[in-house]
Amino acid sequence: MKRKEFILNTSLAAASFSLLPSGSVFAGTAESKVRIAIIGTGLRGQNHLDLLLRRDDTEVVAICDVDNRMLTMSKDLIAKSGKKMPQVYTGNSDTWRKMLERERLDAVIIATPWEWHKPMIIGCLEMGIKYAGSEVILGITLQDHWDVVKAAEKYNGHVMMLENVCYRRDVMAVLNMVRQGLFGELIHLQGGYQHDLREVKFNDGVNPYGHGVEFGEKGFSEARWRTEHSVHRNGDLYPTHGIGPIAHYININRGNRFLTLNSFSSKARGLHDHIIKQGGESHPNAKVNFKLGDVVTTHINCANGETILLQHDTNLPRPYSLGFRVQGTEGLWMDVNKGIYIQEKSAKPHQWDEAKVWLDKYDHPLWIRWSKEAQGSGHGGMDFYVIHSFIESVKRKLPTPMDVYDAASWSAITPLSEQSIGLGNETVEFPDFTGGQWMYRKPAFALNDDY
């Protein structure tokens, strides 16, 4: 079979699966309760905790954090739920290891600062825990990513990056359209993280967002750790919101893969200017030299000929947008202008249709089935779906739809972009974490309305 025919058949197979009734693809016997622990009970960890407490098929048996304020907030959340109070682990930065040793766990969710994700994931696998769900960013260095992949393979474990944007309603409707061939053969895709984070990276040490220009030891929540990466690193520090959905559209690691990458960085002004405006020129942080460029642009080439453009833009004033663009031989979707154009199917030639008309028509089966259950969960409901997918995989003892190879490929964009910028925007090769298996693996994400 010729390569182009192989890829086409893979895409058509995925499209046909999306129309199957629930339970026909993912089979298995569900366990009564998933015994789960959370490492990291900050604001993101509390989002996950809230969703787990709502479910009847999970038991949160332990939580772990070094921040007493976050633990208190989490315990209040548990008390209000009426569920049994889990064992609380705190003290020092190694307490999580004691938790893994003492508790009998089916799964762990990790919602800690980025630098802790690799050791905690590997620690779970080494303790025989088969399912680790990690917040985005798998590791800091490229070697970190290889270490997690090799550990998952060695211990036959399942590592799922909890990338919630893959479950955004419009993103999933477009996935449905892609699989049904509405856009034709895909040619070019865009996405990114375009989000003004200045009041996330700085606060007053009391409020989680804004009210000051402190970070590091004087900051609270993400400002305590995340801002340091903007001081010391220059690259696409947060690529997965954009690349995750794109990877599903073009079957990355399942008939396709990333081949090469290069990145460019603008000058850095936004964070410094914010400190001056909010804290004054005399504030000590006005002397900090931020390495992260305000806009980082990354280009990726793929084995099947598609091109991808990613942008990381978090230091300047701007409305939130992930900047999705999905363009094929028959049409395109752009989320910024909320428009879709399909050749010979749109209302008028060379004019945008309102995207909502198409998105409603091709609403993904997952959203049609589970939208009521998703109401009230974070980020417009998509948080429900990522946790639902993880828990259902654990219950059925099946691989997670987004696996360690996906996590590594998406997250490795960060160290590769740093490398490219450091080499003067040189094009670098993208590692194949699957060891050649990308040619034979089949699509597994959101194939029907089950999970």
Secondary structure, 3 states (H helix, E strand, C coil): CCHHHHHHHHHHHHHHHCCCCCCCCCCCCCCCCEEEEEECCCHHHHHHHHHHHHCCCEEEEEEECCCHHHHHHHHHHHHHHCCCCCEEECCCCCHHHHHHHHCCCCEEEECCCHHHHHHHHHHHHHCCCCEEEECCCCCCCHHHHHHHHHHHHHHCCEEEECCHHHHCHHHHHHHHHHHCCCCCCEEEEEEEEECCCHHHHCECCCCCCECCCECHHHCCHHHHCHHHHHHHCCCCCCCHHHHHHHHHHCCECCCECEEEEEEEECCCCHHHHHHHHHHCCCCHHHHCCCCCCCEEEEEEEECCCCEEEEEEECCCCCCCECCCEEEECCEEEECCCCEEEECCCCCCCCCCEEHHHHHHHCCCHHHHHHHHHHCCCCHHHHHHHHHHHHHHHHHHCCCCCCCHHHHHHHHCHHHHHHHHHHCCCCCEECCCCCCCHHHCCCCCCCCCCCC
